[in-house]
């Protein structure tokens, strides 16, 4: 028996992002993930405007730029389909959705 619930060939193209909107609303979203690849904390807001005082999650930065040690969050069981915004000092992250 496989643990795979659903398979897909469609996903976003990974690239380093710095903007405040990580993902626009997507009612067809089945999965999303964000990894902090910067060195500063990354504040994430689901459905609102993220700031350092208004957020749902904060992801720890790495010890060096793009060193793979930054925190990651993902959602695949109960998937938020609204806009996801980020904030922080020079935010730098990679985001994936499908």
Secondary structure, 3 states (H helix, E strand, C coil): CCCCCCCCCCCCCCCEECCCEEECCCCCCCCEEEEECCCCCEEEEECCCCCCCCCCEEECCCCCCCCCCCCEEEECCCCCCCCEEEECCCCCEEEEEC
